[in-house]
Amino acid sequence: MNSYWKSEWKKLTIVAVVFLGCFYLPVGWTRFDAAVLESLHLVKWYAREHVLLCLIPAFFIAGAIAVFVSQASVMKYLGAKANKFLAYGVASVSGTILAVCSCTVLPLFAGIYKMGAGLGPACAFLYSGPAINVLAIAMTARILGLELGIARAIGAIIFSVVIGVLMHLIFHKEETAKANTQMAMPDTEVARPLWQNALYFASMVGILVFANWGKSDASGGIWNLIHNWKWPIASLFALLLGIMLIRWFGVKWWKVALTAIPVAILALLFPDMPLLAFAAGTIGLSAFTSTDKGEAGEWFSASWTFAKQILPLLLFGVLIAGLLLGRVGAEGLIPSEWVASAVGGNSLRANFFASFAGAFMYFATLTEVPILQGLIDNGMGKGPALALLLAGPALSLPNMLVIRSVMGTKKTLVFVSLVIIMATFSGMLFGTFWA
């Protein structure tokens, strides 16, 4: 009987809290109304710019990891008993290839972690994926100064390795138990040679990378040349993917053709709206894989599992981040002058605030540079600027919510704390030498 009333009192408390929140909802307060509008704008922008081009390809890659990469292969290169130099070396430079944001890396991280990757290499990959972005580092050096660009590049690579090693050491007992379990597992049979799987993954990574290839502010250059041709290049990778699905994965050729024909027609009719063709290709791929009885069906099922787990948390996190901090050039509930006034100088408080605030803000790829430029113009010190650069792109509130669902609350708190603490002291050190 006591447990019954205890349960009922909990329900009553929740109802009372929700009621009071609705009763005192500050509707009509200008800042609150503007913050709600900003949160909706941010979610709309995120849905348009990131879900289709970034997350959906990442979900398919994560699903492919779960289905087509043997657990033995993951454990060999990234497992708890893998060669540490190789594991951390691969994980720490992955960002130079992927160039993804803190949210797009999540399905890939979840995929390798659930397949048996060690906690240390998985966390190194989780940090380096969004942090080591070649164009972002180049833009940082050109716009914010060469020393800040170099410090960001070196700091991000070192951070990924150090954070991964510390996560491994902190949770050493769990990792040892995981390694012992992995050693007792039999090797799984592979359906096709490694080079075929490598080309299959390369085609999907190519689509992800080139569909999201950004334009540099500088005129000309190889980066902008690739940007001008990014959709033909992405289409070539999609064509290769279709051929491989037919030849190696047993997908009927007419199913791939039924997907390719409307994509080609839309690309020709609406050359200025490439998202239409991309969306048609995504729908077609989902349709014929979801109805397949073989490996392709398992691929879609695994990808859909990751999407169900990750996407709702990301959208909710983006909504809250927009409510609190707004978008670039606009404000949420927290006034921007508070942030600018708190990150001046090179004190411990300024560096900690910069790394802490950066960790909870959402930065799309490259947006951290103009944001920092505005903060520096308003008095932000160079130390806090580096602290924000090292903590911000790799973390965000949406990112944290998903990480918690993958590896638990305790490991997430430790990971986030390590990023914030290391960014804080790196900023102080940098600010001391470049005052």
C-alpha positions in Angstrom: 0.0 0.0 0.0 2.8 2.4 0.9 4.5 1.8 -2.5 1.2 2.5 -4.2 0.8 5.9 -2.6 4.5 6.7 -3.1 4.0 6.1 -6.8 0.9 8.2 -6.8 2.6 11.1 -5.0 5.3 11.0 -7.7 2.7 11.3 -10.4 1.0 14.1 -8.5 4.2 16.0 -8.1 4.9 15.8 -11.8 1.4 17.0 -12.6 1.8 19.9 -10.2 5.2 20.9 -11.6 3.9 20.9 -15.2 0.8 22.8 -14.1 2.9 25.5 -12.4 5.2 25.7 -15.4 2.2 26.3 -17.6 0.6 28.7 -15.1 3.7 30.9 -14.9 4.8 30.5 -18.5 6.3 33.9 -19.4 4.4 34.3 -22.7 4.4 37.9 -23.7 7.9 38.6 -22.3 9.8 39.9 -25.3 13.0 37.9 -24.7 11.1 34.6 -24.1 8.9 35.0 -27.2 12.0 35.8 -29.3 13.9 32.8 -27.8 11.0 30.4 -28.6 11.0 31.8 -32.2 14.8 31.3 -32.4 14.5 27.7 -31.2 12.0 27.0 -33.9 14.2 28.7 -36.5 17.2 26.7 -35.4 15.2 23.4 -35.6 13.9 24.3 -39.1 17.5 25.2 -40.3 18.9 22.0 -38.7 16.2 19.9 -40.4 16.9 21.5 -43.8 20.7 21.6 -43.7 21.7 18.6 -41.6 19.1 15.8 -41.4 18.9 14.9 -45.1 22.5 15.6 -46.2 24.4 14.7 -43.0 22.4 12.4 -40.7 20.7 10.1 -43.2 24.0 9.1 -44.9 25.5 8.7 -41.5 22.6 6.4 -40.4 23.1 4.2 -43.5 26.9 4.1 -42.8 26.3 3.2 -39.2 23.8 0.5 -40.2 26.3 -0.9 -42.7 28.9 -1.1 -39.9 26.5 -3.1 -37.8 25.6 -5.5 -40.6 28.5 -5.8 -42.9 31.6 -5.3 -40.8 32.4 -8.3 -38.7 32.8 -7.9 -35.0 36.2 -9.5 -35.2 37.4 -6.8 -37.6 36.3 -4.0 -35.4 37.9 -5.7 -32.3 41.1 -6.3 -34.3 41.7 -2.6 -35.1 39.6 -0.7 -32.4 38.8 -3.3 -29.7 39.9 -3.2 -26.1 42.8 -5.6 -27.0 43.8 -3.9 -30.3 47.2 -2.4 -31.0 46.9 0.9 -29.1 49.1 2.9 -31.5 47.1 1.8 -34.5 43.7 2.2 -32.8 44.3 5.7 -31.5 46.2 6.8 -34.6 43.3 5.9 -36.9 40.7 7.4 -34.5 42.6 10.6 -34.0 42.9 11.6 -37.6 39.4 10.5 -38.8 38.1 14.0 -38.8 40.4 15.0 -41.7 38.5 12.5 -43.8 34.9 12.9 -42.5 34.7 16.7 -41.7 31.4 16.2 -39.9 29.7 18.2 -37.1 29.2 17.0 -33.5 25.8 15.4 -34.4 26.7 13.7 -37.7 29.5 11.8 -36.0 27.1 10.2 -33.5 25.6 7.4 -35.6 29.1 6.4 -36.7 30.4 6.4 -33.1 27.4 4.4 -32.0 28.0 1.9 -34.8 31.6 1.1 -34.0 31.0 1.2 -30.2 28.2 -1.3 -30.3 30.2 -3.5 -32.6 32.9 -3.9 -29.9 35.3 -0.9 -30.3 37.2 -0.1 -27.1 36.0 2.8 -25.1 39.3 4.7 -25.6 39.5 4.5 -29.4 35.7 5.1 -29.7 35.9 8.3 -27.6 39.0 9.4 -29.6 36.9 9.0 -32.8 34.0 10.8 -31.2 36.1 13.8 -30.4 38.2 13.9 -33.5 35.4 13.5 -36.0 34.0 17.0 -35.7 37.1 18.6 -34.1 39.7 18.0 -36.8 38.2 19.6 -39.9 40.8 20.7 -42.4 38.8 23.6 -43.8 37.7 24.8 -40.4 41.3 24.9 -39.2 42.4 26.7 -42.3 39.6 29.3 -41.9 40.6 29.7 -38.2 44.2 30.4 -39.2 43.2 32.9 -42.0 40.4 34.8 -40.2 41.4 34.5 -36.5 45.2 34.3 -36.8 47.9 31.7 -37.8 48.8 31.0 -34.1 45.2 30.2 -33.2 44.8 27.9 -36.3 47.9 26.0 -35.5 47.0 25.7 -31.8 43.6 24.4 -32.7 45.0 21.8 -35.1 47.6 20.5 -32.6 45.3 20.7 -29.6 42.5 18.8 -31.4 44.8 15.9 -32.3 46.4 15.7 -28.9 42.9 16.0 -27.2 41.5 13.1 -29.1 44.3 10.8 -28.0 44.6 12.0 -24.4 40.8 11.9 -23.9 40.6 8.4 -25.3 43.5 7.1 -23.2 42.0 8.7 -20.0 38.6 7.2 -20.7 40.3 3.8 -21.1 42.2 4.2 -17.8 39.2 5.6 -15.8 37.0 2.7 -16.9 39.9 0.2 -17.0 38.0 -2.6 -15.1 35.1 -2.5 -17.5 37.4 -2.4 -20.5 39.3 -5.4 -19.2 36.1 -7.4 -18.7 35.0 -6.4 -22.2 38.4 -7.5 -23.7 38.1 -10.9 -21.9 34.7 -11.4 -23.3 35.8 -10.4 -26.8 38.7 -12.9 -26.7 36.3 -15.7 -25.9 34.1 -14.9 -29.0 34.6 -17.0 -32.1 35.6 -15.3 -35.4 32.6 -14.7 -37.6 32.5 -15.8 -41.2 32.6 -13.0 -43.8 30.4 -13.0 -46.8 32.7 -11.1 -49.1 36.4 -10.0 -49.2 37.7 -7.0 -47.3 38.3 -4.9 -50.5 34.7 -5.2 -51.5 33.5 -4.0 -48.1 36.1 -1.2 -48.2 34.8 0.1 -51.6 31.2 -0.2 -50.4 32.0 2.0 -47.4 34.1 4.4 -49.4 31.1 5.0 -51.7 28.9 6.0 -48.8 31.6 8.1 -47.2 32.2 9.8 -50.5 28.5 10.7 -50.8 28.5 12.1 -47.2 31.7 14.1 -47.7 31.0 15.6 -51.1 27.3 16.3 -50.6 28.3 18.5 -47.6 31.4 20.0 -49.2 31.4 23.7 -48.1 32.5 26.7 -50.0 35.6 28.7 -48.9 35.4 32.4 -48.6 38.5 32.7 -50.7 38.0 33.0 -54.5 39.4 30.1 -56.6 41.5 27.4 -55.1 41.1 23.6 -55.2 38.5 23.6 -52.4 36.1 25.8 -54.3 36.8 23.9 -57.5 35.6 20.7 -55.8 32.6 22.6 -54.4 31.6 23.6 -57.9 31.7 19.9 -58.9 30.5 18.4 -55.6 27.1 17.1 -56.9 28.5 15.3 -60.0 31.2 13.8 -57.7 28.6 12.7 -55.1 26.5 11.3 -58.0 29.4 9.2 -59.2 29.8 7.7 -55.7 26.0 7.0 -55.7 26.3 5.3 -59.0 29.2 3.1 -57.7 27.1 2.3 -54.7 24.2 1.1 -56.9 26.5 -1.1 -59.0 28.0 -2.7 -55.9 24.5 -3.4 -54.4 23.6 -5.2 -57.6 26.9 -7.1 -58.1 27.9 -7.9 -54.5 24.7 -7.7 -52.3 22.2 -9.4 -54.5 19.8 -6.4 -55.0 17.7 -6.7 -58.1 18.9 -4.4 -60.9 15.4 -3.1 -61.7 15.0 -1.9 -58.1 18.2 0.2 -58.4 17.0 1.4 -61.8 13.6 2.5 -60.4 15.5 4.6 -57.9 18.0 6.0 -60.3 15.6 7.1 -63.0 13.6 9.7 -60.9 16.8 10.9 -59.4 18.3 11.6 -62.8 15.1 13.3 -64.1 14.9 15.6 -61.0 18.6 16.5 -61.3 18.1 17.5 -65.0 14.8 19.4 -64.5 15.9 21.2 -61.3 19.7 21.6 -61.4 19.5 24.5 -58.8 17.6 22.3 -56.3 19.9 19.3 -55.8 18.1 18.4 -52.5 15.1 17.2 -54.5 17.2 14.6 -56.3 19.0 13.6 -53.1 15.7 13.2 -51.3 14.4 11.0 -54.1 17.5 8.9 -54.0 17.2 8.5 -50.2 13.5 7.5 -50.5 14.2 5.0 -53.2 17.1 3.5 -51.4 15.0 3.1 -48.2 12.1 1.6 -50.2 14.0 -1.2 -51.9 16.3 -2.0 -48.9 13.4 -2.1 -46.5 11.5 -4.7 -48.6 14.6 -6.8 -49.3 14.7 -10.2 -47.6 18.5 -10.5 -47.6 21.4 -8.4 -46.4 20.1 -5.2 -47.8 17.0 -5.6 -45.6 19.2 -6.1 -42.5 21.1 -3.0 -43.5 18.0 -0.9 -43.6 16.7 -2.4 -40.3 20.0 -1.5 -38.5 20.0 2.0 -40.0 16.4 2.6 -38.9 17.3 1.4 -35.4 20.0 4.1 -35.2 17.7 6.7 -36.6 15.0 6.0 -34.0 17.5 6.1 -31.2 19.4 9.3 -32.2 17.2 11.6 -34.3 14.5 12.5 -31.6 17.2 13.3 -29.1 19.1 15.5 -31.5 16.0 17.5 -32.5 15.0 18.0 -28.9 18.5 19.1 -28.0 18.7 21.5 -30.9 15.3 23.0 -29.8 16.6 23.6 -26.2 20.0 24.9 -27.5 18.1 27.4 -29.7 15.9 28.5 -26.8 18.8 29.2 -24.5 21.4 30.5 -27.0 19.6 31.4 -30.2 21.2 31.3 -33.6 24.2 33.1 -35.2 23.4 36.8 -35.0 20.3 36.3 -32.8 19.7 35.7 -29.1 18.0 33.2 -27.0 17.2 33.5 -23.3 20.8 34.0 -22.4 21.9 37.5 -23.5 25.0 37.5 -25.8 26.5 40.4 -23.8 26.7 38.1 -20.8 28.8 35.7 -22.8 31.0 38.4 -24.3 31.7 40.0 -20.9 32.5 36.6 -19.3 35.3 35.6 -21.7 37.5 38.7 -21.6 41.1 38.3 -20.4 42.8 35.0 -19.7 41.6 34.1 -16.2 40.6 30.6 -15.1 37.0 31.8 -14.9 37.0 33.2 -18.5 38.6 30.1 -20.0 36.3 27.7 -18.1 33.2 29.7 -19.1 34.3 29.7 -22.7 34.8 25.9 -22.7 31.7 25.2 -20.7 29.5 27.5 -22.9 31.0 26.1 -26.1 30.4 22.5 -25.0 26.6 23.2 -24.7 26.3 25.4 -27.8 25.5 23.8 -31.2 28.0 24.7 -33.9 27.4 23.6 -37.4 30.6 22.9 -39.4 32.5 26.2 -39.9 30.0 28.4 -38.0 32.3 28.6 -34.9 34.7 30.9 -36.8 32.4 33.8 -37.5 30.9 33.5 -34.0 34.4 33.7 -32.5 35.3 36.6 -34.7 32.4 38.5 -33.3 33.3 37.6 -29.7 36.9 38.6 -30.2 35.8 41.9 -31.6 33.8 42.4 -28.4 36.8 41.7 -26.2 37.2 37.9 -26.0 40.7 36.9 -25.0 42.8 34.5 -27.2 43.0 31.9 -24.4 39.2 31.6 -24.1 38.9 31.7 -27.9 41.0 28.5 -28.1 39.1 27.0 -25.2 35.9 27.5 -27.1 37.4 26.1 -30.3 38.5 22.9 -28.6 35.3 22.3 -26.7 32.6 23.7 -29.0 32.7 21.9 -32.3 33.2 18.5 -30.6 30.3 18.8 -28.2 26.8 20.2 -28.0 23.7 19.6 -25.9 22.1 17.4 -28.6 25.4 15.5 -28.9 25.5 14.9 -25.1 21.9 13.5 -25.0 22.8 11.0 -27.7 26.1 10.0 -26.1 24.3 9.3 -22.9 21.9 6.9 -24.6 24.9 5.0 -26.2 27.3 4.7 -23.3 25.5 5.7 -20.2 25.4 8.7 -17.9 28.6 8.1 -16.0 30.8 7.7 -19.1 29.2 10.7 -20.7 29.8 13.0 -17.7 33.4 11.9 -17.6 33.9 12.5 -21.3 32.3 15.9 -21.3 34.2 16.9 -18.1 37.5 15.9 -19.7 36.8 18.0 -22.8 35.9 21.0 -20.7 38.8 20.7 -18.3 41.4 20.1 -20.9 40.0 23.0 -23.1 40.1 25.3 -20.1 43.7 24.7 -19.2 44.8 24.6 -22.9 43.2 28.0 -23.3 45.0 29.4 -20.2 48.3 28.1 -21.4 47.8 29.5 -24.9 46.6 32.8 -23.6 49.7 33.1 -21.4 52.1 32.7 -24.3 50.0 34.8 -26.8 48.8 37.5 -24.5 
